[in-house]
Amino acid sequence: MVVWQENITPGRFEGQAVIVTGAASGIGRASAVRVAREGGRVIATDMSGEGLDKLVADYAELGFVYTVSKHALIGLTRSSAVMYGRRGIRVNAVAPGGTRTNIHAEFKSQLGAEVLGPLLQANVPPIAEAGEVAAGITFLLSRDGSNINGVVLPSDNGWNAV
Ligand SMILES: NC(=O)c1ccc[n+]([C@@H]2O[C@H](COP(=O)([O-])OP(=O)(O)OC[C@H]3O[C@@H](n4cnc5c(N)ncnc54)[C@H](O)[C@@H]3O)[C@@H](O)[C@H]2O)c1
């Protein structure tokens, strides 16, 4: 197995400002740190996860809520890319596979565990570090990604191809 190592490109984000949501933890945190280490200005935002915890507790079938929210995000990404592209604002999304963060991947329903559990056990590639996902995110944010707009980029070690 190839061990991933972070390669900092000094000055890659010089003169750029990047807004990172969910910057207190996990992939957001790793992306914010990477942009900052490469000379960018980071506007970091986050909120307490308490509201989310409550949502999880309130909806036993949260798996459905999760899937719906991710599809909404794809639509939002594409729509925003079209609306704001001519103003020099690019909007892309990254779809991570299993990544070591603070997120807990427990099934909230018996149906979810029964249907998805065996599939995940059979097919999940090795868990990525947050910084590895952040590396793909910062590529999209950098000037090297200047011609890339409205895409959903999987960063999952090929999981989506299984
Ligand atoms: N870790 C994984 O294996 C994995 C896999 C697939 C997708 N994802 C997705 O990647 C994204 C980041 O996940 P992570 O693993 O870094 O999780 P994480 O829990 O480590 O970090 C998420 C951060 O976002 C913050 N946050 C939550 N809602 C917010 C809001 N409305 N506004 C601002 N901040 C908010 C939380 O307080 C937390 O600091 C999530 O959308 C998650 O569903 C993660």
The ligand as a Gaussian input file, in Angstrom:
#p B3LYP/6-31G(d) Opt

LIG

0 1
 N      -15.303000      11.298000       7.244000
 C      -15.854000      10.546000       6.326000
 O      -15.603000       9.307000       6.259000
 C      -16.775000      11.144000       5.287000
 C      -17.211000      10.344000       4.224000
 C      -18.074000      10.886000       3.264000
 C      -18.488000      12.194000       3.386000
 N      -18.064000      12.949000       4.440000
 C      -18.561000      14.324000       4.508000
 O      -17.472000      15.253000       4.612000
 C      -17.917000      16.421000       5.316000
 C      -16.927000      16.761000       6.451000
 O      -16.941000      15.656000       7.356000
 P      -15.792000      15.344000       8.426000
 O      -15.535000      13.889000       8.347000
 O      -14.666000      16.299000       8.267000
 O      -16.643000      15.610000       9.759000
 P      -16.256000      16.292000      11.160000
 O      -17.413000      15.957000      12.051000
 O      -14.882000      15.902000      11.622000
 O      -16.243000      17.852000      10.841000
 C      -17.401000      18.548000      10.441000
 C      -17.331000      19.985000      10.999000
 O      -18.402000      20.733000      10.397000
 C      -19.022000      21.525000      11.429000
 N      -20.391000      21.816000      10.969000
 C      -21.444000      20.985000      10.932000
 N      -22.512000      21.635000      10.436000
 C      -22.121000      22.902000      10.152000
 C      -22.775000      24.045000       9.635000
 N      -24.069000      24.019000       9.294000
 N      -22.056000      25.170000       9.471000
 C      -20.763000      25.206000       9.807000
 N      -20.073000      24.145000      10.316000
 C      -20.756000      23.014000      10.484000
 C      -18.929000      20.690000      12.687000
 O      -19.048000      21.469000      13.856000
 C      -17.515000      20.068000      12.522000
 O      -16.508000      20.895000      13.073000
 C      -19.338000      16.109000       5.817000
 O      -20.273000      16.696000       4.930000
 C      -19.411000      14.595000       5.762000
 O      -20.738000      14.111000       5.600000
 C      -17.210000      12.456000       5.382000

